[in-house]
Amino acid sequence: MSMKKWTDEELISTRDNLEEWKNRYNKTRSGSKLWLFTAFLGAFAVSTGLAFIFIDGVTALSILLIVMGAFTCYSWFRSEKQKNDNETFLADINKEIKRRKKVASKSKNKNTGEGKTKKDEPIEAVAEVKSEKPSQVEKKKKPKKKIEKKVQD
């Protein structure tokens, strides 16, 4: 999805919502630890269900353990993926906002004439330099030195 077509208000409101979500997520560190513990329990349930199948044979309890453990692990995986996607999206939004501010400040500087650099010179000045012949440029840059020969008597 291209953010270049978004308005500044949309970008800022989306950034604010994602930063609020990130702050809430970072405040509840015990919640993320509990969620990780739940994922380990899900993996343990899958392994226990498989062990019960090998020991006791296929039973409803072992199938239930495998299904619930797989569901728990999948839910943890999806939530971690969503968290990473949100953080990446937040970084992209911040990058786009900075890019727009940079472009706006450059156009403002061009309009006011502040901060002109050599790159900001008009194209005509560059064209004049290119149209000169190389011999004329050499004459301006390197004056010829006279070489005197010593005559031996």
Phi, psi and omega per residue, in radians:
M1 nan 2.238 -3.104
S2 -1.520 2.217 3.136
M3 -1.567 -0.084 -3.114
K4 -1.178 -0.411 -3.141
K5 -1.554 -0.159 -3.135
W6 -1.298 2.614 3.054
T7 -1.390 2.875 3.135
D8 -1.091 -0.648 -3.135
E9 -1.134 -0.716 3.117
E10 -1.110 -0.761 3.125
L11 -1.079 -0.794 -3.090
I12 -1.178 -0.729 -3.140
S13 -1.172 -0.678 3.099
T14 -1.146 -0.735 3.104
R15 -1.070 -0.756 3.140
D16 -1.089 -0.737 3.124
N17 -1.115 -0.745 -3.141
L18 -1.200 -0.645 3.093
E19 -1.174 -0.646 3.076
E20 -1.102 -0.763 3.098
W21 -1.078 -0.759 -3.120
K22 -1.123 -0.704 3.108
N23 -1.123 -0.727 3.096
R24 -1.100 -0.714 -3.133
Y25 -1.166 -0.720 -3.115
N26 -1.250 -0.495 3.122
K27 -1.200 -0.633 -3.078
T28 -1.677 1.171 3.131
R29 -1.162 -0.525 3.113
S30 -1.177 -0.554 3.110
G31 -1.147 -0.700 3.128
S32 -1.234 -0.594 3.080
K33 -1.182 -0.682 3.105
L34 -1.143 -0.672 3.131
W35 -1.152 -0.682 3.085
L36 -1.158 -0.711 3.085
F37 -1.078 -0.695 3.108
T38 -1.103 -0.671 3.099
A39 -1.118 -0.710 3.097
F40 -1.137 -0.666 3.081
L41 -1.113 -0.657 3.086
G42 -1.096 -0.752 3.101
A43 -1.134 -0.661 3.091
F44 -1.130 -0.663 3.123
A45 -1.137 -0.694 3.116
V46 -1.115 -0.814 -3.122
S47 -1.151 -0.652 3.102
T48 -1.144 -0.749 3.102
G49 -1.058 -0.719 3.108
L50 -1.167 -0.702 3.109
A51 -1.106 -0.715 3.123
F52 -1.132 -0.590 3.108
I53 -1.135 -0.733 -3.131
F54 -1.232 -0.585 -3.086
I55 -1.463 -0.921 -3.021
D56 -1.751 -0.220 -3.033
G57 1.669 3.119 -3.084
V58 -1.316 2.074 3.083
T59 -2.262 2.905 -3.138
A60 -1.144 -0.622 -3.128
L61 -1.144 -0.755 -3.132
S62 -1.178 -0.678 3.087
I63 -1.119 -0.761 3.123
L64 -1.073 -0.738 3.102
L65 -1.072 -0.762 -3.129
I66 -1.137 -0.781 -3.110
V67 -1.152 -0.824 -3.137
M68 -1.157 -0.682 3.099
G69 -1.139 -0.726 3.115
A70 -1.145 -0.697 3.110
F71 -1.114 -0.723 3.135
T72 -1.132 -0.795 3.126
C73 -1.108 -0.715 3.123
Y74 -1.128 -0.706 3.114
S75 -1.102 -0.720 3.090
W76 -1.101 -0.768 3.140
F77 -1.059 -0.786 -3.136
R78 -1.125 -0.695 -3.130
S79 -1.201 -0.667 3.082
E80 -1.159 -0.695 3.111
K81 -1.128 -0.727 3.120
Q82 -1.132 -0.690 3.109
K83 -1.087 -0.797 3.128
N84 -1.137 -0.700 3.100
D85 -1.106 -0.719 3.123
N86 -1.120 -0.720 3.132
E87 -1.167 -0.680 3.086
T88 -1.148 -0.732 3.128
F89 -1.126 -0.684 3.092
L90 -1.100 -0.721 3.100
A91 -1.118 -0.701 3.103
D92 -1.136 -0.704 3.119
I93 -1.124 -0.768 3.110
N94 -1.089 -0.672 3.116
K95 -1.127 -0.725 3.135
E96 -1.163 -0.692 3.119
I97 -1.126 -0.748 3.107
K98 -1.108 -0.692 3.128
R99 -1.101 -0.729 3.134
R100 -1.166 -0.657 3.094
K101 -1.142 -0.671 3.136
K102 -1.142 -0.770 3.115
V103 -1.116 -0.717 -3.141
A104 -1.146 -0.700 -3.137
S105 -1.228 -0.601 3.085
K106 -1.138 -0.778 -3.138
S107 -1.177 -0.591 3.085
K108 -1.154 -0.747 3.116
N109 -1.134 -0.656 3.108
K110 -1.152 -0.697 -3.122
N111 -1.206 -0.651 -3.120
T112 -1.546 -0.292 3.122
G113 1.501 0.146 3.140
E114 -1.482 2.595 3.004
G115 1.152 0.564 3.133
K116 -1.241 2.414 3.083
T117 -2.065 3.135 -3.139
K118 -1.102 -0.539 3.127
K119 -1.190 -0.435 -3.099
D120 -1.467 -0.003 -3.124
E121 -1.127 2.660 3.134
P122 -1.113 2.727 -3.106
I123 -1.199 -0.515 -3.118
E124 -1.058 -0.674 -3.138
A125 -1.126 -0.673 3.112
V126 -1.206 -0.653 3.141
A127 -1.142 -0.647 3.124
E128 -1.108 -0.719 -3.140
V129 -1.151 -0.690 -3.122
K130 -1.250 -0.490 -3.086
S131 -1.356 -0.307 3.112
E132 -1.180 2.581 3.121
K133 -1.332 2.650 -3.129
P134 -1.067 -0.556 -3.129
S135 -1.174 -0.618 3.107
Q136 -1.196 -0.660 3.130
V137 -1.168 -0.705 3.136
E138 -1.122 -0.677 -3.133
K139 -1.126 -0.650 -3.136
K140 -1.265 -0.646 -3.047
K141 -1.441 -0.800 -3.009
K142 -2.146 1.779 3.051
P143 -1.254 2.492 -3.107
K144 -1.320 2.466 3.111
K145 -1.688 2.503 3.091
K146 -1.480 2.313 3.129
I147 -1.852 2.142 3.134
E148 -1.792 2.333 3.099
K149 -1.662 2.414 3.095
K150 -1.562 2.243 3.135
V151 -1.730 2.243 3.115
Q152 -1.599 2.358 3.129
D153 -1.459 nan nan
